[in-house]
Amino acid sequence: MGGQVNKQAKPYQTAPRSVQQKGAIKISPVPATQPAAGFVFITTLFYVKEQHISMRSINPYATALALLLMLSSMTVQGRAQELTIDKAITMAMEQSPDIQALHKAYVAEKGRAWTTWWPSDPNLVYGWEGVPRGSGLEQFDEKRLTLTQQIEFPTNILWRNRLASREVEAARWRLEQGKLNVRAAVIEAYYRYLASNETLQLARERVALAEDFYNKVSIRRRVGEAPAIEMVRANVELARSRNDLRGAESRARAAMSRLNSILGRKADSPIASADSLHYRRLDGAITLDNIREQALAAHPVLREAGALVSAAGHMRKLAWGSLLPAIEISAFRQNLGGNPDFYGIEVGLQVPLWFAFRQRGEIQQSVARYSMQKSIKLRQQLDLLSDIEASFSEYQAQRDQVEAYIATLLEQANEVYRIALRSYEEGEIGYLQVIEAQQTLIEVRQGYIDTLAGYYAAIAALERASGLILLQ
């Protein structure tokens, strides 16, 4: 089930150009439906004035400085890591400290499982017997070299190995769940990073608009054409737009730092995204019932819980197996009276004489642990279904909001602006009304950016809750 780009989107529509005359307003192309999120919507107010620039008036030093700055900018951009969402996910899988730690834990469990097949280390004893008081050890009656090996009851060896194997399986599913969590974190952080860049660009355009508006109102105010309230409004808009720009810059840096952290990179590592923030609709065949069914069958959290229940079952069998005797075998070589050609073998059983105390406690503990793991699995299953329900509901809400922006809100905001522009050109309204229309358009665009970021965050949460790869 992969994500698909919405093929119903309409092409860009461009607002009509205004007549270039004193007091005219020039507007940039305005998309009617679904543009790339960074598309410039800002309208610039200006008085057109013809300027003739002579080649002689161009300062060669300024030209050289501009070229140097351009080359420097290109060099810095060349050092940035160009990312797509697929590259970001791959990088996180390779470099994430969380995944590396989970992988090492999995390898450690495999190593521990390997040790369960082998018996404990044997005891090697060298002894002298029958040595007279005050004599040296060479005056022995018997000298013995003994090798003793204790072996668990065979069924206990089998249960111990199966217990370890189930714990290895649980570690493997923890690793898979870790990968799923990292993937979801990358998707959310990546698209929030794109959204923060789009917001930053929009904030810069707002500052440019506010500065242009302030300059034009200042000119009109000096010649007595603008009322005082327009001057005050221009001041307020400029201060607010600059303040918003500082906030957008801070949020963009934080978003980049967050993404770098998830990717296992330094917080200030530069990023050059190769993607744009646009709407990708998931497969229409995705339904809540389908997601629930697949999650219950294959979610890593439930598989880990199942492995731990199985491990607890083997631990319970191992506890009952502690009532069975362990086998102890000893082989020795004897020197009796100076004759070293004697040997012997001993076979013994380690009898669980105190079974009413120690083994009884072990059995009680293992039975309780088995019941506890079954309850934990049931709790996780209920939580999983609840998370899927909530995540799917949030995904649907975010999807519907995005499609509402594409279907109506963006076009309506554009239409409000076009009407305001036409009314201004006809002398029916003033600058303030045009600026208000532009602000409405900017706010709608910002809402669209925020909703797109929320949409991809909802997809990430749904992937994490369901254990399914939905965005491809």
Helices and strands as residue ranges (DSSP letters): E 4-5, E 25-26, E 44-45, G 55-57, H 60-79, E 81-83, H 85-95, H 97-115, E 123-129, G 137-139, E 142-151, H 154-222, H 228-262, E 271-273, E 280-281, H 288-298, H 300-321, E 326-336, E 339-350, H 358-404, I 405-409, H 410-425, H 431-466
